[in-house]
């Protein structure tokens, strides 16, 4: 059934019913489409916010906000404020502006601490970073007692740090009765002053740190390896790949994102090393194991009691790590996909 256009002399405009076409000889500009009613959006009110579940969401999130505010955000703000003050937390604080930063940057021990921290980080990355990956790949290939090996790998993480340090002190005993010197004595070597020699003190600390922290990373890699499809290994084996070929062409590419995350986490962790140098060497010998965090500790609790300088150095370290992390994730965002 065809519909014809009707003209209204008063307006001079031609309209067509819905679904109709303009009559012959009528221009398209003369056709006025039917108006669509505009639904006005209501402005949000407290009652609509409550009915939409906003109040219940706030009640659930409030304890989390309070906990984070008291134990995370407030200490950060307080540390920033203290970095501009001279205070020992007993006498009234005195505003000193940038004097704390100037003092820290002019301290000759800062260059030594930064160098030692970088040295520790490089050694930890060279030796400590591949060890958990190799251990996880080997344990993933084990068919029996895989849970036992995982528990043994994670056991050092469970051992309290002080107990672990006391244990390693007996290993590093410079006398003939030390464990390492006893073993080396069987082949006519030693004894060696492991922790008393500046050339061997830092590698000794790296060994302890690697032993105590590798277990957690091993568990992360084992969990990631469970997500690798077995069909990829089967296809690589059909193509003639051996064990190393399957690791290089299947395992490592599949773990690429996890490897990037653990890499930056290890850099951040090594930059904050404290327990091993504090408990094993105290920063010696000859300041060869004094790290940035140990320097912060000495500022605050080493007799000077200068919490302003300690927080200033802490703030500078946090800023450097934040910038490093941002640059790292920016550069590796494309590769980690």
Residue pairs with C-beta under 8 A, 6 or more apart in sequence:
3 16
3 17
3 20
4 23
5 14
5 15
5 16
5 20
5 22
5 23
5 26
6 14
6 15
7 13
7 14
8 15
13 30
13 32
14 22
14 23
14 26
14 30
14 31
14 32
15 31
15 32
16 22
16 23
16 31
18 34
22 28
22 30
22 31
42 48
49 55
79 311
79 314
79 315
80 311
80 315
82 93
82 307
82 308
82 311
83 100
83 101
83 308
83 311
83 312
83 314
83 315
84 95
84 96
84 97
84 98
84 100
84 308
85 93
85 94
85 95
85 96
85 100
85 308
86 93
86 94
86 95
86 96
86 99
86 100
86 306
86 308
87 93
87 94
87 307
87 308
88 305
88 306
88 307
89 307
96 308
100 306
100 308
100 309
100 311
100 312
101 312
101 316
103 309
103 312
104 110
104 309
104 312
104 313
104 316
109 287
109 290
109 295
110 295
110 313
112 287
112 290
113 290
113 291
113 292
113 294
113 295
114 292
116 202
116 287
116 288
116 289
116 290
116 291
117 270
117 271
117 273
117 291
117 292
119 202
120 202
120 205
120 206
120 209
120 270
120 273
120 291
121 267
121 270
121 271
123 202
123 203
123 206
124 206
124 209
124 210
124 266
124 270
125 263
125 266
125 267
125 270
127 206
127 207
127 210
128 206
128 209
128 210
128 213
128 214
128 266
129 262
129 263
129 266
131 210
131 214
132 214
132 215
132 217
132 218
132 221
132 262
133 217
133 221
133 255
133 259
135 153
135 214
135 218
136 217
136 218
136 221
136 222
136 225
137 221
137 225
137 247
137 251
139 146
139 149
139 150
139 153
139 218
139 222
140 146
140 222
140 225
142 149
150 218
150 219
150 222
153 214
153 215
153 218
153 219
154 215
154 216
154 218
154 219
155 215
156 164
156 211
156 212
156 213
156 214
156 215
157 212
157 213
157 215
157 216
159 167
159 212
161 212
161 275
161 279
162 279
164 208
164 211
164 212
165 208
165 275
165 276
165 279
165 280
168 208
168 280
169 195
169 280
170 178
170 179
171 178
171 179
171 180
172 178
172 180
172 194
172 195
172 204
172 280
173 179
173 181
174 181
174 191
174 192
174 193
174 194
174 195
174 196
175 181
175 191
176 182
176 185
176 190
176 191
178 191
178 194
180 190
180 192
180 194
181 190
181 191
181 192
184 190
184 191
184 192
185 191
192 200
193 200
194 200
194 201
194 204
195 201
195 204
195 280
195 281
195 285
196 285
197 285
198 285
198 286
198 288
201 281
201 284
201 285
201 288
201 289
202 288
202 289
204 280
205 273
205 276
205 277
205 280
205 281
205 289
208 276
208 280
209 270
209 273
209 276
213 269
217 262
217 266
220 258
220 262
221 255
221 258
221 262
224 254
224 255
224 258
225 251
225 255
227 254
228 250
228 251
228 254
228 255
232 250
232 254
233 246
233 250
236 245
236 246
236 249
236 250
237 246
241 249
241 250
252 259
256 335
256 336
257 336
257 337
260 332
260 335
260 336
264 325
264 328
264 329
267 324
267 328
268 321
268 325
271 292
271 317
271 321
272 292
272 293
272 317
273 291
273 293
274 291
274 293
274 294
274 297
277 283
277 289
277 290
277 291
277 294
278 294
278 297
280 289
281 288
281 289
283 289
283 290
283 291
283 294
283 298
284 290
292 313
292 317
293 317
295 313
296 310
296 313
296 314
296 317
297 310
298 304
299 306
299 307
299 309
299 310
299 313
300 306
300 307
300 310
